């Protein structure tokens, strides 16, 4: 059984399935949004997917290595404390886990040479932490699923 997120998520035999599951996770999280802000997110998400089909999977794949590295200390602590439900573990550390994941996207946005990307990211970022925290239970479940087969 694999002990690290690198072994679990980045193994070449599992990575395509992980990316597909991450794409599904993003779709489910967007679908669950409600209210005015949810409508804005859903509209923007649908537009992006229509303009550039496959972008969500490509983004998940492109960010997976850095996301795994950002979550590795959490996973090590989780395993060191006996394991269990990684989604519940992440949720109990929602602030820190969300900040770790957002540090990846913050750095990517900062490095971008495209002003449009920076502008859109800066508009979405204030609600990003809340959205990431809401996704942590699903993310943990996804990781548990792949850890069980690693």
N, C-alpha and C positions, 0 to 999 in steps of 0.2 A: 504494500500500500504506500502511495506517495505521501510525503510529509510536508512538502512545500507547495505553495501556489504555483510556482514556476513549473514544478513537476506535474501538477494537476492540470493547469490551464494551458500551458504553452507546449506541451508535448505534441509533436507534429501529427500523431495519430488521432489526437483528441481535439486539437485546435479548431478544425472546421465545425465540429459539433458545438463547441463552446461559443464560437462566434455566432452561429445560428441561434443558439439559446439566448445570447445577449441581445441579438436583434429582436427576438420575440419579447424579451423582458422590456426593452425600450418601447415596443409597440403596445404592450399591456399597460405600462406606466402612463403613456400618453392617453390611451383609451380611458383610463380610470380618472383622468382629470375632469373637474367639473367647474361650474361657475364661469364667470367672464374670463378669468385668467386661463382656465382650462380650454375655453373655446379658442382663445388666441393661440395657445400652444398647439391645439389640434389642427387649426387652420394652417399655421406655419409649418408644422410637421408634414401635413399632407402636401403642401406646396413644394417643400424641399424634396420629398420622395417622388413627386411627379416630375419636377425639373431634372433631378438626377437620380434615376432609379439605381438601387444598390448602394446608395451613399451611407445608409445606416450600418449595414454589414461591413462596408469598407472602413468606416470610422471605428467600429468596434474592434475590428482586426488591427487597425493601425495603432489604437490606444491600449490594446490588451497587455502588451509587455509592461508598459508603464503603470497601468492599473494594478497588475499583479504585484509589481514591486512595491507600490504604495500600500497595498493591503497585506503584504507579507508579514510585517510586525504584528498586525492584529491576528493573523492566522497562527503565527507561532505562539502567541499568548493563549489563544483559544485552545490549541492543541495541548499546550503545557498545563492548562487548567482542566484537562479531561475531555475536551471536545463537547459534543452534544449538537445543538442547533446553532450553526454559524450565523444564520439570519437574526436570531434573538441576540446573539453575542454582539453583532454589528449594531443592532438597534440600541442596545444598552450603552454603546459608545458612539451614538449617532453623530454627535458634534465632531469628534475627532476623525471618525471614519469618513464622513462627508468632506471634511477639510482635506484629508489625505487624497481622496479621489479628485476633488476640485483643484488641488495644487497641480495635478497633471494637465487638466484642461486650461487652467490659468496660464501655465507655462507655454503651452501650445499656442494659445491665443496671442500671448505677448510676442512670441517669435514670428508670428504670421506677418508676411509682407503685404497682405491684402487688407486694406482699410475697411472694406465692407464686412469682412469676417470679424475684425476687432469691434466694429460698431455694433453689430448684431449681438456678439458675445457680451459686450458690456451692458446691453439692454436686458439680456436674459440672466446674467450672472446674479443679480440681487435675489432672485427667487431660486437660484440654482441649488443652494444649500438645502432648502426645504424639500425640493424635488428629489435630491439625492438621498436625503434622510428617509423619505417615504419609500424609496426603492430598495433600501438596505435589506429588508426581510426577503424580498424576491432574489436579490443578488446572493445573499447567504444560502438560500435554498438551491440556487443554481450551482454554487460552488460545492455544496454538500452532495448534490447529485453527481457531479463529475469526480469528486473525491472518492465516492463509493465505488467507482469503476476504475480508479487509477491504480 
